Amino acid sequence: MLLWIGLTASAAAIVYSGTKLSRYGDVIAEKTGMGRTWIGVLLMASVTSLPELVTGISSVTQGLPDIAAGE
């Protein structure tokens, strides 16, 4: 049961964050004058790189640089 609660909470967090990210992307596009597509590409590239960044930083801080290099 706890697994389903965690899954539901994670799904809700993803939906909420995605909605906010989309709105903020529109605001950034308006204020900078850049296209919405270009801002979307930049935001998606940033978000999809976060897992590797977190893995690399956490492995180096734990003294396991081989994991960071393999990532």
Secondary structure, DSSP 8 states (H G I E B T S, - for coil): -HHHHHHHHHHHHHHHHHHHHHHHHHHHHHHH---HHHHHHHHHHHHHHHHHHHHHHHHHHTT-HHHHHH-
